[in-house]
Amino acid sequence: MLLPAKAEVARQLRRYRAWERVMLASPADRAVRATFEDSGYTLCVLMGKRCAREAADAAERYLRSTLGAYLGETEELPRTAGYLRESEELPRTGAADMYGPPKAHQHFAAER
């Protein structure tokens, strides 16, 4: 899992909080609201979250913790097939996982 530089997270979080204050002071100003929403979107992308509030919370947790503590806290430790126990399976991600390879591929595999 790739994580952003803490300096960039801090910069974007400061930007988001600043525009949040401005937006709360001028809720009818469309330009302010648009800029606030843009800063929230940037923070969402940076932190891998779908909601700006979640992204801000995640950014704050990330900034006050070590990398290992942050990954353990979010339960997003990267795992590979080599680390799975025998009873575990890889998550199914697409149609090929659910239904197997297309018939054409099964045919060629049978000829070998």
Residue frames as qw, qx, qy, qz and C-alpha x, y, z in Angstrom:
[[0.000, 0.890, 0.456, 0.000, 0.00, 0.00, 0.00],
 [0.403, 0.331, -0.014, 0.853, 1.36, 3.39, -0.96],
 [0.265, -0.807, -0.434, 0.299, 0.92, 6.19, 1.52],
 [0.297, 0.861, 0.048, 0.410, 1.43, 9.90, 0.83],
 [0.446, 0.223, -0.402, 0.768, 4.22, 11.95, 2.36],
 [0.307, -0.623, -0.597, 0.401, 3.23, 13.31, 5.75],
 [0.144, -0.324, 0.022, 0.935, 4.21, 16.84, 4.70],
 [0.184, -0.145, -0.582, -0.778, 1.74, 16.70, 1.80],
 [0.359, -0.533, -0.765, -0.046, -1.01, 15.27, 4.02],
 [0.290, -0.531, -0.394, 0.692, -0.42, 18.06, 6.55],
 [0.025, -0.158, 0.254, 0.954, -0.53, 20.70, 3.82],
 [0.288, -0.284, -0.686, -0.605, -3.78, 19.38, 2.34],
 [0.378, -0.555, -0.711, 0.208, -5.37, 18.97, 5.76],
 [0.189, -0.424, -0.201, 0.862, -4.51, 22.59, 6.64],
 [0.121, 0.000, -0.459, -0.880, -5.98, 23.70, 3.30],
 [0.347, -0.422, -0.786, -0.289, -9.17, 21.69, 3.90],
 [0.347, -0.566, -0.582, 0.470, -9.60, 23.06, 7.46],
 [0.107, -0.288, 0.020, 0.951, -8.99, 26.65, 6.29],
 [0.251, -0.119, -0.548, -0.789, -11.59, 26.41, 3.52],
 [0.358, -0.472, -0.805, 0.024, -13.97, 24.68, 5.94],
 [0.216, -0.508, -0.404, 0.729, -13.82, 27.73, 8.23],
 [0.072, 0.188, -0.272, -0.941, -14.33, 30.11, 5.30],
 [0.297, -0.251, -0.766, -0.512, -17.24, 28.04, 3.99],
 [0.316, -0.537, -0.734, 0.270, -18.91, 27.99, 7.42],
 [0.123, -0.464, -0.186, 0.857, -18.55, 31.78, 7.60],
 [0.347, 0.407, -0.243, -0.809, -19.98, 32.27, 4.06],
 [0.506, 0.117, 0.854, -0.026, -22.23, 29.27, 3.26],
 [0.556, 0.708, 0.345, -0.267, -24.04, 31.08, 0.42],
 [0.127, 0.776, -0.468, -0.404, -20.85, 31.88, -1.50],
 [0.951, 0.279, 0.075, -0.109, -20.71, 29.36, -4.35],
 [0.528, 0.680, -0.457, 0.223, -17.05, 29.98, -5.15],
 [0.254, -0.554, 0.675, -0.414, -16.05, 29.33, -1.54],
 [0.854, -0.053, 0.403, -0.325, -18.17, 26.18, -1.43],
 [0.863, 0.483, -0.149, -0.014, -16.64, 24.90, -4.68],
 [0.298, 0.668, -0.600, 0.324, -13.11, 25.48, -3.42],
 [0.521, -0.398, 0.615, -0.438, -13.97, 23.80, -0.11],
 [0.934, 0.148, 0.230, -0.231, -15.38, 20.78, -1.97],
 [0.684, 0.620, -0.364, 0.122, -12.27, 20.65, -4.18],
 [0.012, -0.612, 0.689, -0.389, -10.03, 20.62, -1.11],
 [0.741, -0.180, 0.511, -0.398, -12.17, 17.83, 0.39],
 [0.916, 0.382, -0.031, -0.119, -11.94, 15.81, -2.81],
 [0.429, 0.673, -0.554, 0.237, -8.15, 16.21, -2.87],
 [0.331, -0.465, 0.698, -0.433, -7.95, 14.96, 0.71],
 [0.892, 0.065, 0.295, -0.335, -10.21, 12.00, -0.16],
 [0.812, 0.520, -0.261, 0.033, -7.96, 10.97, -3.02],
 [0.168, 0.669, -0.627, 0.363, -4.85, 11.42, -0.93],
 [0.377, -0.326, 0.729, -0.470, -6.17, 9.32, 1.97],
 [0.237, -0.009, -0.930, -0.279, -8.15, 6.78, -0.05],
 [0.151, 0.362, 0.748, -0.535, -11.51, 7.65, 1.51],
 [0.104, 0.507, 0.700, 0.492, -14.91, 8.36, -0.02],
 [0.237, -0.891, -0.374, -0.098, -16.04, 11.07, 2.40],
 [0.272, 0.707, -0.248, 0.604, -14.17, 14.29, 3.19],
 [0.557, -0.682, 0.262, -0.394, -14.83, 13.97, 6.92],
 [0.975, -0.160, 0.120, 0.100, -13.45, 10.43, 6.93],
 [0.706, 0.491, -0.105, 0.499, -10.45, 11.63, 4.92],
 [0.057, -0.783, 0.276, -0.554, -9.79, 14.45, 7.41],
 [0.786, -0.521, 0.248, -0.221, -10.05, 12.02, 10.33],
 [0.960, 0.103, 0.058, 0.255, -7.75, 9.56, 8.57],
 [0.461, 0.679, -0.188, 0.539, -5.26, 12.35, 7.81],
 [0.350, -0.759, 0.312, -0.452, -5.21, 13.42, 11.46],
 [0.926, -0.304, 0.221, -0.040, -4.67, 9.82, 12.60],
 [0.853, 0.376, -0.018, 0.363, -1.94, 9.34, 10.00],
 [0.235, 0.776, -0.239, 0.534, -0.11, 12.51, 11.04],
 [0.440, -0.682, 0.405, -0.422, -0.05, 11.66, 14.75],
 [0.926, -0.202, 0.312, -0.067, 0.97, 8.00, 14.37],
 [0.246, -0.474, 0.749, 0.392, 3.82, 5.92, 13.07],
 [0.481, 0.260, -0.605, -0.578, 3.39, 4.05, 9.80],
 [0.283, -0.027, -0.957, 0.048, 3.00, 0.65, 11.48],
 [0.121, 0.310, 0.680, -0.654, 0.50, 1.98, 14.00],
 [0.434, 0.358, -0.082, -0.823, -1.53, 3.68, 11.25],
 [0.483, 0.170, -0.746, -0.426, -1.68, 0.55, 9.11],
 [0.199, -0.130, -0.934, 0.267, -2.57, -1.61, 12.09],
 [0.208, 0.317, 0.462, -0.802, -5.22, 0.86, 13.20],
 [0.535, 0.367, -0.178, -0.740, -6.90, 0.93, 9.80],
 [0.746, 0.011, 0.661, -0.084, -6.54, -2.84, 9.36],
 [0.686, 0.703, -0.057, -0.180, -5.20, -2.32, 5.84],
 [0.441, -0.557, 0.651, 0.269, -2.01, -4.31, 6.17],
 [0.584, 0.491, -0.484, -0.429, -0.97, -5.50, 2.74],
 [0.720, -0.181, 0.662, -0.098, -1.26, -9.27, 2.34],
 [0.417, 0.460, -0.639, -0.455, -0.12, -11.53, -0.43],
 [0.910, 0.003, -0.298, -0.288, -0.93, -15.12, -1.31],
 [0.586, 0.298, -0.660, 0.364, 2.34, -16.25, 0.27],
 [0.043, -0.233, 0.610, -0.756, 1.13, -15.09, 3.67],
 [0.714, -0.202, -0.137, -0.656, -2.30, -16.72, 3.62],
 [0.455, -0.236, 0.813, -0.276, -3.02, -19.59, 5.96],
 [0.031, 0.035, 0.940, 0.337, -4.20, -22.83, 4.38],
 [0.125, 0.558, 0.787, -0.232, -7.78, -22.16, 5.47],
 [0.144, 0.711, 0.098, -0.682, -7.86, -18.70, 3.81],
 [0.595, 0.475, 0.520, 0.387, -8.58, -17.90, 0.19],
 [0.192, -0.057, 0.176, 0.964, -7.74, -14.89, -1.92],
 [0.359, 0.520, 0.397, -0.666, -10.69, -12.51, -2.31],
 [0.478, 0.444, 0.670, 0.353, -12.66, -12.94, -5.49],
 [0.086, -0.502, 0.027, 0.860, -12.38, -9.86, -7.63],
 [0.356, 0.378, -0.355, -0.777, -14.03, -10.49, -10.96],
 [0.863, 0.202, -0.037, -0.462, -16.02, -12.72, -13.25],
 [0.627, 0.413, -0.659, 0.038, -13.02, -14.94, -14.02],
 [0.050, -0.296, 0.800, -0.519, -12.67, -15.65, -10.32],
 [0.626, 0.042, 0.449, -0.636, -16.33, -16.59, -9.97],
 [0.863, 0.358, 0.110, -0.339, -16.85, -18.53, -13.16],
 [0.771, -0.154, 0.481, 0.387, -13.37, -19.67, -14.10],
 [0.145, -0.362, 0.479, 0.787, -11.59, -18.89, -17.35],
 [0.618, 0.417, -0.098, -0.659, -13.60, -18.37, -20.55],
 [0.928, 0.147, 0.323, -0.114, -14.48, -21.54, -22.49],
 [0.660, 0.700, -0.253, 0.099, -11.87, -20.80, -25.18],
 [0.025, -0.699, 0.652, -0.291, -9.12, -20.83, -22.55],
 [0.743, -0.222, 0.569, -0.272, -10.43, -24.07, -21.06],
 [0.898, 0.428, 0.065, -0.078, -10.33, -25.67, -24.52],
 [0.467, 0.729, -0.453, 0.215, -6.70, -24.69, -25.13],
 [0.334, -0.574, 0.662, -0.347, -5.73, -25.84, -21.65],
 [0.882, -0.014, 0.407, -0.237, -7.31, -29.25, -22.31],
 [0.807, 0.571, -0.150, 0.014, -5.31, -29.71, -25.54],
 [0.115, 0.771, -0.587, 0.218, -1.95, -29.34, -23.80]]
